[in-house]
Amino acid sequence: MKGTERRTFVWRATIALGIAMASSMDIPAEEPRVIARDAWVRLPPRLKTETALYMVLENHSGQKRKVVSVSTDAAQTAEMHEMRMERTTMVMTPVSEISIPAKGKTSLNPDRLHIMLFGLKSRPAVGDMIQVTLKLDDGSTVPVTAIVRK
């Protein structure tokens, strides 16, 4: 082989090897754009069949996202709610969406936004896990595993 032919051969072999290696590698799935962390459910009072769910939602995308619905097999219904003061009374009202800023986070906590689980199908104990799915405005879903605590 002449010098030019040899360089062309090495170059083509290198490209072919790179393609073969890339196609045989396990390429990780794209990381979720919105994640839920530190999710927990308040242990419901003894004779109650409803409770609240709290978490931090992180949006790693460059676009604002909104939670538009919540579902779970653990309760008959799941609703997004907001706590706010009206004069001297704390009032809980349903909301149709929860916004998460681009490259930001939104906290669901006892003082403001949260998710209510109504009609619990069984009484959870401290340490149990409850699975919830959040649906976002772009059609994607966010799985949430929340631990029950006092």
Contacts in CASP RR format, 6 or more apart in sequence:
PFRMAT RR
TARGET T0000
AUTHOR 0000-0000-0000
METHOD contacts of the structure
MODEL  1
MKGTERRTFVWRATIALGIAMASSMDIPAEEPRVIARDAWVRLPPRLKTE
TALYMVLENHSGQKRKVVSVSTDAAQTAEMHEMRMERTTMVMTPVSEISI
PAKGKTSLNPDRLHIMLFGLKSRPAVGDMIQVTLKLDDGSTVPVTAIVRK
1 9 0 8 1.000
31 60 0 8 1.000
32 60 0 8 1.000
32 142 0 8 1.000
33 59 0 8 1.000
33 60 0 8 1.000
33 61 0 8 1.000
33 65 0 8 1.000
33 140 0 8 1.000
34 57 0 8 1.000
34 58 0 8 1.000
34 59 0 8 1.000
34 60 0 8 1.000
34 61 0 8 1.000
34 65 0 8 1.000
34 100 0 8 1.000
34 134 0 8 1.000
34 136 0 8 1.000
34 140 0 8 1.000
34 142 0 8 1.000
35 57 0 8 1.000
35 58 0 8 1.000
35 60 0 8 1.000
35 142 0 8 1.000
36 55 0 8 1.000
36 56 0 8 1.000
36 57 0 8 1.000
36 58 0 8 1.000
36 134 0 8 1.000
36 142 0 8 1.000
36 143 0 8 1.000
36 144 0 8 1.000
37 55 0 8 1.000
37 56 0 8 1.000
37 58 0 8 1.000
38 55 0 8 1.000
38 56 0 8 1.000
39 53 0 8 1.000
39 54 0 8 1.000
39 55 0 8 1.000
39 132 0 8 1.000
39 144 0 8 1.000
39 145 0 8 1.000
39 146 0 8 1.000
39 147 0 8 1.000
40 53 0 8 1.000
40 54 0 8 1.000
40 55 0 8 1.000
40 146 0 8 1.000
40 147 0 8 1.000
40 148 0 8 1.000
40 149 0 8 1.000
41 51 0 8 1.000
41 52 0 8 1.000
41 53 0 8 1.000
41 54 0 8 1.000
41 117 0 8 1.000
41 124 0 8 1.000
41 130 0 8 1.000
41 146 0 8 1.000
41 147 0 8 1.000
41 148 0 8 1.000
41 149 0 8 1.000
42 51 0 8 1.000
42 52 0 8 1.000
42 53 0 8 1.000
42 54 0 8 1.000
42 110 0 8 1.000
42 148 0 8 1.000
42 149 0 8 1.000
42 150 0 8 1.000
43 51 0 8 1.000
43 124 0 8 1.000
43 125 0 8 1.000
43 126 0 8 1.000
43 148 0 8 1.000
43 149 0 8 1.000
43 150 0 8 1.000
44 50 0 8 1.000
44 51 0 8 1.000
44 120 0 8 1.000
44 123 0 8 1.000
44 124 0 8 1.000
49 118 0 8 1.000
49 119 0 8 1.000
49 120 0 8 1.000
50 75 0 8 1.000
50 116 0 8 1.000
50 117 0 8 1.000
50 118 0 8 1.000
50 119 0 8 1.000
50 120 0 8 1.000
51 116 0 8 1.000
51 117 0 8 1.000
51 120 0 8 1.000
51 124 0 8 1.000
52 81 0 8 1.000
52 110 0 8 1.000
52 114 0 8 1.000
52 115 0 8 1.000
52 116 0 8 1.000
52 117 0 8 1.000
53 78 0 8 1.000
53 108 0 8 1.000
53 114 0 8 1.000
53 115 0 8 1.000
53 116 0 8 1.000
53 117 0 8 1.000
53 130 0 8 1.000
53 132 0 8 1.000
53 144 0 8 1.000
53 146 0 8 1.000
54 107 0 8 1.000
54 108 0 8 1.000
54 109 0 8 1.000
54 110 0 8 1.000
54 114 0 8 1.000
54 115 0 8 1.000
55 107 0 8 1.000
55 108 0 8 1.000
55 144 0 8 1.000
55 146 0 8 1.000
56 105 0 8 1.000
56 106 0 8 1.000
56 107 0 8 1.000
56 108 0 8 1.000
57 67 0 8 1.000
57 98 0 8 1.000
57 100 0 8 1.000
57 105 0 8 1.000
57 106 0 8 1.000
57 107 0 8 1.000
57 108 0 8 1.000
57 134 0 8 1.000
57 142 0 8 1.000
58 100 0 8 1.000
58 104 0 8 1.000
58 105 0 8 1.000
59 65 0 8 1.000
59 100 0 8 1.000
59 101 0 8 1.000
59 102 0 8 1.000
59 103 0 8 1.000
59 104 0 8 1.000
59 105 0 8 1.000
59 106 0 8 1.000
60 103 0 8 1.000
61 102 0 8 1.000
61 103 0 8 1.000
62 102 0 8 1.000
62 103 0 8 1.000
63 102 0 8 1.000
64 99 0 8 1.000
64 100 0 8 1.000
64 101 0 8 1.000
64 102 0 8 1.000
65 99 0 8 1.000
65 100 0 8 1.000
65 102 0 8 1.000
65 136 0 8 1.000
65 137 0 8 1.000
65 138 0 8 1.000
66 97 0 8 1.000
66 98 0 8 1.000
66 99 0 8 1.000
66 100 0 8 1.000
66 136 0 8 1.000
66 137 0 8 1.000
67 80 0 8 1.000
67 97 0 8 1.000
67 98 0 8 1.000
67 100 0 8 1.000
67 134 0 8 1.000
67 135 0 8 1.000
67 136 0 8 1.000
67 137 0 8 1.000
67 142 0 8 1.000
68 96 0 8 1.000
68 97 0 8 1.000
68 135 0 8 1.000
68 136 0 8 1.000
68 137 0 8 1.000
69 134 0 8 1.000
69 135 0 8 1.000
70 78 0 8 1.000
70 79 0 8 1.000
70 80 0 8 1.000
70 115 0 8 1.000
70 132 0 8 1.000
70 133 0 8 1.000
70 134 0 8 1.000
70 135 0 8 1.000
71 78 0 8 1.000
71 132 0 8 1.000
71 133 0 8 1.000
71 135 0 8 1.000
72 78 0 8 1.000
72 117 0 8 1.000
72 130 0 8 1.000
72 131 0 8 1.000
72 132 0 8 1.000
72 133 0 8 1.000
73 121 0 8 1.000
73 131 0 8 1.000
74 117 0 8 1.000
74 120 0 8 1.000
74 121 0 8 1.000
74 122 0 8 1.000
74 124 0 8 1.000
74 130 0 8 1.000
74 131 0 8 1.000
74 132 0 8 1.000
75 117 0 8 1.000
75 118 0 8 1.000
75 119 0 8 1.000
75 120 0 8 1.000
75 121 0 8 1.000
76 118 0 8 1.000
76 119 0 8 1.000
76 121 0 8 1.000
77 117 0 8 1.000
77 118 0 8 1.000
77 119 0 8 1.000
78 115 0 8 1.000
78 116 0 8 1.000
78 117 0 8 1.000
78 118 0 8 1.000
78 132 0 8 1.000
79 94 0 8 1.000
79 115 0 8 1.000
79 116 0 8 1.000
79 118 0 8 1.000
80 94 0 8 1.000
80 95 0 8 1.000
80 96 0 8 1.000
80 97 0 8 1.000
80 98 0 8 1.000
80 113 0 8 1.000
80 114 0 8 1.000
80 115 0 8 1.000
80 116 0 8 1.000
81 92 0 8 1.000
81 93 0 8 1.000
81 94 0 8 1.000
81 95 0 8 1.000
81 113 0 8 1.000
81 114 0 8 1.000
81 115 0 8 1.000
81 116 0 8 1.000
82 92 0 8 1.000
82 93 0 8 1.000
82 95 0 8 1.000
82 112 0 8 1.000
82 113 0 8 1.000
82 114 0 8 1.000
83 90 0 8 1.000
83 91 0 8 1.000
83 92 0 8 1.000
83 110 0 8 1.000
83 111 0 8 1.000
83 112 0 8 1.000
83 113 0 8 1.000
83 114 0 8 1.000
84 90 0 8 1.000
84 91 0 8 1.000
84 93 0 8 1.000
84 112 0 8 1.000
85 91 0 8 1.000
92 116 0 8 1.000
95 113 0 8 1.000
97 137 0 8 1.000
98 106 0 8 1.000
98 108 0 8 1.000
98 113 0 8 1.000
99 106 0 8 1.000
100 106 0 8 1.000
106 113 0 8 1.000
107 113 0 8 1.000
108 114 0 8 1.000
108 115 0 8 1.000
115 132 0 8 1.000
117 130 0 8 1.000
117 132 0 8 1.000
124 130 0 8 1.000
124 148 0 8 1.000
125 148 0 8 1.000
126 148 0 8 1.000
126 149 0 8 1.000
126 150 0 8 1.000
127 147 0 8 1.000
127 148 0 8 1.000
127 149 0 8 1.000
128 147 0 8 1.000
128 148 0 8 1.000
129 145 0 8 1.000
129 146 0 8 1.000
129 147 0 8 1.000
129 148 0 8 1.000
130 145 0 8 1.000
130 146 0 8 1.000
130 148 0 8 1.000
131 143 0 8 1.000
131 144 0 8 1.000
131 145 0 8 1.000
131 146 0 8 1.000
132 143 0 8 1.000
132 144 0 8 1.000
132 146 0 8 1.000
133 141 0 8 1.000
133 142 0 8 1.000
133 143 0 8 1.000
133 144 0 8 1.000
134 141 0 8 1.000
134 142 0 8 1.000
134 144 0 8 1.000
135 141 0 8 1.000
136 142 0 8 1.000
END
